[in-house]
């Protein structure tokens, strides 16, 4: 019976952490969105993406992967070792890339849009706000040791977020500028929430933030 109680306790802690992760990310996504986006979609939690993120995080490999999944799924990674950081802090650097990203003017997209980033990287931010990437699943894992940029980190907290449909396509802008929700997909039937396209739950695998 003691073993069963321990398993139940572990499961409860795990589910509590998953709910906290979803809540933290929902707060961040609300702050990242732009009022000028015509077709941003509300992110919904996808358990399949979360499981694939968990499977990769537990490998403790500081790289995007697995390779066969990267053909279909976008992925952001974050890692930290040292003092405690909340989930929001772990992904804060992704959202902060917004200040370095210059949205292409319509006249510049003829037909392909240029990529303009004044900082080292902007692709984490653009994947976060990519309009068609409306499904999200993340996992977090503590690695006893992991190689990061040639150094070995110990007790590192590793966060993996998978997105579908995959974003960051060369020659495309992450979203269309204009009145919010004015270019939502027809399947959404005009639904809009918090200036984002809202389709409603379509699968029992999707849990709303």
VEXLO-75000 format. One record per residue (C-alpha): x, y, z; residue in three letters. Coordinates in steps of 0.001 Angstrom, whole numbers, padded with zeros to 6 digits, always signed. Layout:
BEGIN
XYZALA;...
***
This chain:
BEGIN
+000000+000000+000000UNK;+002882+002365+000744UNK;+004171+001913-002791UNK;+000729+002777-004198UNK;+000531+005899-002045UNK;+003960+007011-003252UNK;+002967+006474-006868UNK;-000224+008458-006326UNK;+001707+011272-004667UNK;+004236+011396-007518UNK;+001435+011467-010071UNK;-000287+014301-008204UNK;+002910+016362-008073UNK;+003518+015685-011762UNK;+000016+016816-012772UNK;+000280+019901-010564UNK;+003562+020820-012257UNK;+002026+020331-015718UNK;-000860+022643-014818UNK;+001610+025235-013521UNK;+003630+024945-016728UNK;+000541+025491-018887UNK;-000585+028452-016768UNK;+002849+030092-016834UNK;+003114+029754-020599UNK;-000398+031108-021111UNK;+000522+034269-019189UNK;+003617+034699-021318UNK;+001805+034170-024622UNK;-000775+036807-023710UNK;+002054+039300-023137UNK;+003969+038413-026317UNK;+001106+038805-028803UNK;+000921+041958-030914UNK;-002226+044042-031184UNK;-001455+044489-034884UNK;-001686+040830-035826UNK;-004596+039902-038105UNK;-004522+036150-037600UNK;-002808+035054-034364UNK;-004307+031833-033006UNK;-004775+030946-029367UNK;-002278+028286-028399UNK;-003847+025074-027169UNK;-002067+022425-025160UNK;-001453+019232-027130UNK;-000608+016160-025054UNK;+001094+014422-027971UNK;+003447+017353-028438UNK;+004049+017432-024678UNK;+004930+013729-024655UNK;+007337+014142-027561UNK;+008920+017120-025769UNK;+009264+015041-022617UNK;+010842+012151-024521UNK;+013455+014516-025945UNK;+014103+016438-022717UNK;+014881+013234-020828UNK;+017628+012453-023362UNK;+019534+015470-022000UNK;+020890+016450-025403UNK;+021311+020194-025913UNK;+020188+020268-029537UNK;+016959+020218-031506UNK;+015490+016806-032040UNK;+014751+014101-032718UNK;+015582+014760-036365UNK;+012629+012819-037780UNK;+010223+014999-035791UNK;+011808+018305-036801UNK;+010406+017956-040326UNK;+006913+018576-038951UNK;+007306+020287-035573UNK;+008825+023583-034483UNK;+010867+023535-031293UNK;+012235+026015-028747UNK;+014757+025045-026089UNK;+015823+026673-022834UNK;+018239+025521-020154UNK;+019436+026845-016820UNK;+021763+025742-014059UNK;+022122+027506-010738UNK;+019587+029470-008725UNK;+015889+028681-009096UNK;+014052+030204-012039UNK;+010340+030040-012799UNK;+009045+028685-016094UNK;+008300+032226-017255UNK;+011920+033197-016570UNK;+013127+030178-018548UNK;+011333+031351-021680UNK;+011650+035093-021128UNK;+014616+035301-023486UNK;+012421+033952-026304UNK;+009875+036740-025918UNK;+012590+039374-025490UNK;+013804+038636-029016UNK;+010765+040634-030158UNK;+012689+043893-029777UNK;+015266+042680-032326UNK;+012774+041441-034920UNK;+011735+043847-037685UNK;+008451+042861-039273UNK;+008723+043045-043081UNK;+006730+045748-044855UNK;+004126+044438-047336UNK;+006044+046019-050235UNK;+009115+043986-049266UNK;+007266+040681-049585UNK;+007397+040346-053351UNK;+006649+037504-053199UNK;+009016+036355-050436UNK;+009450+038260-047194UNK;+012967+039185-046022UNK;+014292+038066-042649UNK;+015393+041013-040521UNK;+016813+040426-037066UNK;+019102+042967-035406UNK;+020080+040597-032591UNK;+021885+037254-032435UNK;+018627+035332-032928UNK;+014902+036038-033347UNK;+013612+032608-034344UNK;+012459+031670-030830UNK;+010149+034693-030750UNK;+008839+034178-034288UNK;+008044+030532-033553UNK;+006148+031602-030432UNK;+003914+033975-032404UNK;+003722+032073-035713UNK;+000041+032332-036613UNK;-000478+028778-037877UNK;+001401+027193-034954UNK;-001689+026909-032775UNK;-000758+023737-030870UNK;+001852+023597-028134UNK;+003290+020958-025845UNK;+006190+021423-023428UNK;+008132+019399-020901UNK;+010753+020167-018308UNK;+013437+017826-016990UNK;+016381+018127-014619UNK;+019533+016677-016184UNK;+022196+015370-013815UNK;+024769+016396-016404UNK;+024462+017767-019923UNK;+026932+019144-022446UNK;+026081+022747-023337UNK;+028284+024637-025795UNK;+031317+022556-024924UNK;+030864+022706-021145UNK;+029290+020200-018775UNK;+026393+021570-016764UNK;+025192+019763-013649UNK;+021629+019637-012311UNK;+020474+021674-015282UNK;+016780+022424-015772UNK;+015967+021688-019421UNK;+012767+022991-021042UNK;+011566+021750-024435UNK;+008541+023253-026227UNK;+007170+021701-029418UNK;+004863+023581-031787UNK;+002569+022480-034588UNK;+002073+023375-037310UNK;+005810+024116-037651UNK;+006683+027791-038141UNK;+009747+029789-039187UNK;+009368+029095-042894UNK;+011910+030955-045040UNK;+010325+033743-047052UNK;+007209+033991-044878UNK;+006213+036436-042137UNK;+005065+034958-038799UNK;+001663+036634-039048UNK;-000292+039213-041064UNK;-000552+042784-039850UNK;-003948+044439-039502UNK;-007040+044402-037317UNK;-006867+041485-034826UNK;-008931+038445-035837UNK;-009726+039913-039272UNK;-007992+037044-041082UNK;-008877+033982-039005UNK;-009307+030685-040893UNK;-012898+030058-042094UNK;-013050+026945-039909UNK;-012903+029198-036835UNK;-016308+030654-037800UNK;-015335+034159-036737UNK;-014548+033238-033135UNK;-012149+035630-031411UNK;-010844+035792-027845UNK;-008271+038216-026409UNK;-007515+039474-029938UNK;-006647+035944-031048UNK;-008432+033507-033367UNK;-010299+030960-031291UNK;-011500+027639-032715UNK;-012843+025951-029578UNK;-011775+022494-028348UNK;-011633+019944-031161UNK;-009967+017029-029416UNK;-009854+015528-025960UNK;-006069+015665-026286UNK;-006170+019454-026225UNK;-006401+021268-022917UNK;-007102+024974-022986UNK;-004856+027311-021009UNK;
***
